Amino acid sequence: GGFHSRCRRCEIKSNKNYEVIGNMNIMSLLNALPGAVAQGLIWGIMAIGVYITFRILDIADLTVDGSLCTGAAVCIMMIQGGSNVWVALLCAFLAGMLAGFATGLFHTFMGIPAILAGILTQLGLYSVNLKIMGKSNQAINVDKFDLLVSLRYIKNVAIYKNTILIVVVLIILLVAVLYWFFGTELGCSLRATGCNDKMARAQGINTDFNRVLGLMISNGLVAFSGALLGQYQGFSDINMGRGAIVIGLAAVIIGEAIFGKIFRNFGLKLIAVAIGSIIYYFVLQIVIWFGIDTDLLKLLFIFYSSLSLCSVNQNLHSICSCFRKITELHGISSLCRDQLCFSLCGMNGKHSLILFLIIHFRKYTGTIFVSTGFVVILI
């Protein structure tokens, strides 16, 4: 009897220990979540910059791996030199725009493919960043300098100093400015360039100028994000931008996969990208909490991204194949049919459905023009 009672007490004590350990693990996850949200928001600004080139301009720009570090390096060195934090952020943004300008010149003026132009600029920025910092890394102390955001400003601080709140306000202002800009004539021409550059040139739009401008805006945002990230983590490092394009694409794909059918407005799409970045870091934190090997994170992301992009490409191919069959039935020439299917690549589902109904149910003779999501039929 005494033996069984001792075993029973040991079993109860063991269960209590497991409960305590489980609670400690959950508490460790909850304590880490505010930091993950703050970091996800900062990287969300970078993801918005990636969205501009990847989705709007239809360019895979690898400059971001270098311009992120450029923004952090400029900001940290200027703050160390006594400059105001807002002035340092502005200079970081301008430095990123210069990096995008270099990539744009490589691509448009010199005729280098966009992806190779980004790689060349990224490699050149490695030396530039070393010259800016003077060495491979530079640290900054929140106790000695007045920083806008910091890892210490996550908990137990005044509300106006809270990093999460500050970055949320910055993202809202940023989305509002971008929403206004892409609604202007220049912004619409930039969107038309990425949608269908041949049709945009036919409308008299300077597509080379728009590509350079889009790359400048994108890398300016990436550098601005890097400046905030350097303040947040307390240092800038020459390798801090390595793999930034992976995180940016992850945020874009996750945001579109979850909110793509809900957020139709352009501004809401930008917010979805920022939320996708938060989700990325939230999942990253959970993976670390579960004890999964963090060396496999990028491999898992590549697997997920490839499946998502494969699904998108298959749907687009099916739509174009369907339109080719329909236009063949109505006697549209092969040249017009190819231009029509090519234009569909830049149209959203609503306009594609309208065009489908027009072609399928209306008998007409004339010419179809497709330009930036609008359909004009001349009878």
MOJO-V881440 format. One record per backbone hydrogen bond with DSSP energy under -0.5 kcal/mol. NH is the residue of the N-H (numbers start at 1). CO is the residue of the C=O. Records with the same first field share a line. If there is no record, write none. Layout:
BEGIN
NH->CO + CO
END
This chain:
BEGIN
5->1
6->2
7->3
8->4
9->5
10->6
11->7
12->8
13->9
14->10
15->11
16->12
17->13
18->14
19->15
20->16
21->17
22->18
23->19
24->20
25->21
26->22
27->23
28->24
29->25
30->26
31->27
32->28
33->29
34->30
36->32
37->33
38->34
39->35
40->36
41->37
42->38
43->39
44->40
45->41 + 42
46->42
47->43
48->44
49->45
50->46
51->47
52->48
53->49
54->50
55->51
56->51
57->52
59->53
61->59
62->60
65->62
66->63
67->63
68->64
70->66
71->67
72->68
73->69
74->70
75->71
76->72
77->73
78->74
79->75
80->76
81->77
82->79
83->78
88->84
89->85
90->86
91->87
92->88
93->89
94->90
95->91
96->92
97->93
98->94
99->95
100->96
101->97
102->98
103->99
104->100
105->101
106->102
107->103
108->104
109->105
110->105
112->106
117->113
118->114
119->115
120->116
121->117
122->118
123->119
124->120
125->121
126->122 + 123
127->123
128->124
129->125
130->126
131->127
132->128
133->129
134->130
138->236
140->234
144->141
145->141
147->145
151->232
153->150
154->151
161->158
162->158 + 159
163->153
166->162
167->163
168->164
169->165
170->166
171->167
172->168
173->169
174->170
175->171
176->172
177->173
178->174
179->175
180->176
181->177
182->178
183->180
184->181
187->181
188->184
189->185
190->186
191->187
192->188
193->189
194->190
195->191
196->192
200->196
201->197
202->198
203->199
204->201
205->200
207->205
210->206
211->207
212->208
213->209
214->210
215->211
216->212
217->213
218->214
219->215
220->216
221->217
222->218
223->219
224->220
225->221
226->222
227->223
228->224
229->225
230->226
231->227
232->228
233->229
234->230
235->230
236->138
238->136
240->237
242->239
244->241
247->243
248->244
249->245
250->246
251->247
252->248
253->249
254->250
255->251
256->252
257->253
258->254
259->255
260->256
262->259
263->259
264->262
269->265
270->266
271->267
272->268
273->269
274->270
275->271
276->272
277->273
278->274
279->275
280->276
281->277
282->278
283->279
284->280
285->281
286->282
287->283
288->284
289->285
290->286
291->287 + 288
292->287
296->293
297->294
300->296
301->297
302->298
303->299
304->300
305->301
306->302
307->303
308->304
309->305
310->306
311->307
312->308
313->309
314->310
315->311
316->312
317->313
318->314
319->315
320->316
321->317
322->318
323->319
324->320
325->321
326->322
327->323
328->324
329->325
330->326
331->328
332->327
337->333
338->334
339->335
340->336
341->337
342->338
343->339
344->340
345->341 + 342
346->343
347->344
352->348
353->349
354->350
355->351
356->352
357->353
358->354
359->355
360->356
361->357
362->358
363->361
364->362
367->378
369->376
371->374
374->371
376->369
378->367 + 376
379->377
END
